[in-house]
Amino acid sequence: MGKASSYVRGSMEERFWAKVDRRGDDECWEWRASLDTRGYGNFGVPRNDGTGRFIMQRAHRIAWELVNGPLQSSSQHLCHTCDNRKCVNPAHLFIGNPKLNMADCAAKGRFKDRTGENNPRAKVTEETVLAIRADSNLPLSKLMAKYGLPQTTVSDIRRRHTWAHL
């Protein structure tokens, strides 16, 4: 199928599937309309307040609900087996939760190690952490001055609330 039409009259289901590039049953069915900032499809669902306005929902969730019915609780998440954020093929979706989704991510080798210096928010190096711990006999104020770090950072390092892997 080609590019989806930007506006389709009809039922919500007709409007939805008109924006999907449906292919073989085992292939990804890519969303061809609006994407959110993370790359997931967006679809406007009518509000129940009688205003005629719409609320944006993730397209893969709508695809699941059109085929399988609504999820049982708001704590359930839909995860992609194909890891394609644009995919709305219900056969590529499974019910999970954040923990299961992260385990799936790690099992597929997509999980980036963000411990220690690999964390983009790290303010110190491993060398500095080890030096702070080696100087554990010094008062906190002296460590703060010596390494130019705030009290919370030094205290968390000493108590192993951060950098616990070292």
Backbone hydrogen bonds in HBPLUS format (Angstrom, degrees):
<---DONOR---> <-ACCEPTOR-->    atom                        ^
c    i                          cat <-CA-CA->   ^        H-A-AA   ^      H-
h    n   atom  resd res      DA  || num        DHA   H-A  angle D-A-AA Bond
n    s   type  num  typ     dist DA aas  dist angle  dist       angle   num
A0015-ARG N   A0011-SER O   2.91 MM   4  6.21 165.5  1.93 157.4 161.3     1
A0016-PHE N   A0012-MET O   2.84 MM   4  6.03 155.9  1.89 149.6 156.6     2
A0017-TRP N   A0013-GLU O   3.01 MM   4  6.23 172.1  2.02 160.1 157.8     3
A0018-ALA N   A0014-GLU O   3.14 MM   4  6.11 140.5  2.31 142.2 151.7     4
A0019-LYS N   A0016-PHE O   2.94 MM   3  5.64 160.7  1.98 121.4 127.6     5
A0020-VAL N   A0017-TRP O   3.27 MM   3  5.20 161.9  2.30 108.3 108.7     6
A0032-ARG N   A0019-LYS O   2.79 MM  13  5.33 167.5  1.80 171.9 168.1     7
A0021-ASP N   A0030-GLU O   2.88 MM   9  5.28 172.2  1.88 156.2 158.6     8
A0027-GLU N   A0024-GLY O   3.04 MM   3  5.16 152.8  2.12 107.2 115.8     9
A0088-VAL N   A0029-TRP O   2.80 MM  59  5.49 154.5  1.87 148.7 155.2    10
A0031-TRP N   A0086-LYS O   2.84 MM  55  5.21 146.2  1.96 132.8 142.7    11
A0042-ASN N   A0034-SER O   2.77 MM   8  5.28 159.1  1.82 144.2 141.8    12
A0036-ASP N   A0040-TYR O   2.74 MM   4  5.49 159.2  1.78 159.0 165.0    13
A0039-GLY N   A0036-ASP O   3.04 MM   3  5.37 165.2  2.07 114.3 118.9    14
A0059-ALA N   A0041-GLY O   2.76 MM  18  4.79 162.0  1.80 119.4 123.5    15
A0043-PHE N   A0057-GLN O   2.84 MM  14  5.37 146.9  1.94 152.9 162.5    16
A0057-GLN N   A0043-PHE O   2.91 MM  14  5.37 153.1  1.98 139.6 147.6    17
A0045-VAL N   A0055-ILE O   2.87 MM  10  5.33 174.1  1.88 147.4 147.2    18
A0055-ILE N   A0045-VAL O   2.81 MM  10  5.33 156.9  1.86 146.3 151.6    19
A0047-ARG N   A0053-ARG O   2.86 MM   6  5.86 169.1  1.88 156.9 154.1    20
A0061-ARG N   A0058-ARG O   3.17 MM   3  5.51 130.3  2.43 104.2 116.5    21
A0062-ILE N   A0058-ARG O   3.26 MM   4  6.67 153.8  2.33 148.1 155.4    22
A0063-ALA N   A0059-ALA O   2.95 MM   4  6.25 162.0  1.99 155.2 160.0    23
A0064-TRP N   A0060-HIS O   3.08 MM   4  6.24 159.2  2.12 139.6 144.8    24
A0065-GLU N   A0061-ARG O   2.97 MM   4  6.22 166.0  1.99 150.8 154.4    25
A0066-LEU N   A0062-ILE O   2.84 MM   4  6.04 151.9  1.92 153.7 161.3    26
A0067-VAL N   A0063-ALA O   3.21 MM   4  6.39 147.9  2.32 145.3 152.6    27
A0067-VAL N   A0064-TRP O   3.18 MM   3  5.36 126.0  2.49  99.1 112.2    28
A0068-ASN N   A0064-TRP O   2.64 MM   4  5.63 170.5  1.65 165.7 169.2    29
A0069-GLY N   A0065-GLU O   2.95 MM   4  4.21 141.0  2.10 111.6 117.8    30
A0076-GLN N   A0073-SER O   3.22 MM   3  5.68 161.9  2.26 109.1 114.6    31
A0077-HIS N   A0096-GLY O   2.82 MM  19  5.09 171.3  1.82 137.9 138.1    32
A0096-GLY N   A0077-HIS O   2.74 MM  19  5.09 162.5  1.77 150.6 153.0    33
A0079-CYS N   A0094-PHE O   2.83 MM  15  5.32 171.7  1.84 159.7 162.1    34
A0094-PHE N   A0079-CYS O   2.90 MM  15  5.32 146.4  2.02 144.3 153.2    35
A0081-THR N   A0092-HIS O   2.71 MM  11  5.19 167.9  1.72 151.8 155.6    36
A0087-CYS N   A0084-ASN O   2.98 MM   3  5.36 154.9  2.05 113.1 121.1    37
A0092-HIS N   A0089-ASN O   2.83 MM   3  5.45 160.3  1.87 122.8 129.5    38
A0093-LEU N   A0090-PRO O   3.22 MM   3  5.22 165.3  2.25 107.3 109.4    39
A0101-ASN N   A0097-ASN O   2.88 MM   4  6.04 160.5  1.92 162.6 169.2    40
A0102-MET N   A0098-PRO O   2.95 MM   4  6.17 153.5  2.03 147.3 153.5    41
A0103-ALA N   A0099-LYS O   2.98 MM   4  6.24 151.9  2.06 145.4 153.5    42
A0104-ASP N   A0100-LEU O   2.91 MM   4  6.12 156.2  1.97 147.8 154.1    43
A0105-CYS N   A0101-ASN O   2.96 MM   4  6.15 153.1  2.03 141.4 149.2    44
A0106-ALA N   A0102-MET O   2.91 MM   4  6.14 159.7  1.95 148.0 152.5    45
A0107-ALA N   A0103-ALA O   2.89 MM   4  6.06 157.9  1.94 148.1 154.5    46
A0108-LYS N   A0104-ASP O   3.14 MM   4  6.30 138.7  2.32 141.5 151.0    47
A0110-ARG N   A0105-CYS O   3.01 MM   5  5.34 157.3  2.07 163.2 156.0    48
A0109-GLY N   A0106-ALA O   3.02 MM   3  5.08 160.1  2.06 105.7 111.3    49
A0118-ASN N   A0115-THR O   3.12 MM   3  5.52 149.7  2.21 138.5 134.7    50
A0119-ASN N   A0116-GLY O   3.11 MM   3  5.80 166.2  2.13 119.2 123.6    51
A0122-ALA N   A0119-ASN O   3.00 MM   3  5.40 168.8  2.02 120.6 122.8    52
A0129-VAL N   A0125-THR O   3.08 MM   4  6.42 159.2  2.13 150.7 156.3    53
A0130-LEU N   A0126-GLU O   2.96 MM   4  6.21 167.3  1.97 157.6 159.9    54
A0131-ALA N   A0127-GLU O   3.03 MM   4  6.22 149.1  2.13 141.6 150.5    55
A0132-ILE N   A0128-THR O   2.89 MM   4  6.14 155.5  1.95 151.8 157.8    56
A0133-ARG N   A0129-VAL O   3.06 MM   4  6.33 160.4  2.10 150.6 155.7    57
A0134-ALA N   A0130-LEU O   2.91 MM   4  6.09 141.8  2.06 137.6 148.7    58
A0135-ASP N   A0131-ALA O   2.98 MM   4  6.17 138.2  2.15 141.3 151.8    59
A0138-LEU N   A0135-ASP O   2.96 MM   3  5.72 165.3  1.98 125.8 130.5    60
A0142-LYS N   A0139-PRO O   3.07 MM   3  5.43 123.9  2.40 105.6 119.1    61
A0143-LEU N   A0139-PRO O   3.12 MM   4  6.52 157.6  2.18 154.9 161.6    62
A0144-MET N   A0140-LEU O   2.90 MM   4  6.15 157.9  1.95 154.3 160.7    63
A0145-ALA N   A0141-SER O   3.10 MM   4  6.30 159.7  2.14 142.5 147.3    64
A0146-LYS N   A0142-LYS O   2.81 MM   4  5.95 161.6  1.85 148.9 154.9    65
A0147-TYR N   A0143-LEU O   3.00 MM   4  6.07 161.8  2.04 151.3 154.1    66
A0148-GLY N   A0144-MET O   2.81 MM   4  5.48 119.8  2.17 136.7 150.8    67
A0149-LEU N   A0144-MET O   3.16 MM   5  5.04 141.5  2.32 131.5 139.8    68
A0154-VAL N   A0150-PRO O   3.21 MM   4  6.54 169.4  2.22 160.4 162.3    69
A0155-SER N   A0151-GLN O   2.83 MM   4  5.92 169.6  1.84 159.8 163.5    70
A0156-ASP N   A0152-THR O   2.86 MM   4  5.90 163.2  1.89 148.5 153.3    71
A0157-ILE N   A0153-THR O   3.05 MM   4  6.21 153.2  2.12 145.9 153.0    72
A0158-ARG N   A0154-VAL O   2.96 MM   4  6.20 166.9  1.98 155.3 158.6    73
A0159-ARG N   A0155-SER O   2.98 MM   4  6.18 158.1  2.03 151.2 156.9    74
A0161-HIS N   A0156-ASP O   2.82 MM   5  4.87 144.3  1.94 149.5 153.9    75
A0162-THR N   A0156-ASP O   3.30 MM   6  5.57 153.0  2.38 121.0 117.9    76
A0160-ARG N   A0157-ILE O   3.13 MM   3  4.99 155.5  2.19 100.8 108.1    77
A0166-LEU N   A0163-TRP O   3.20 MM   3  5.90 167.2  2.22 117.6 121.5    78
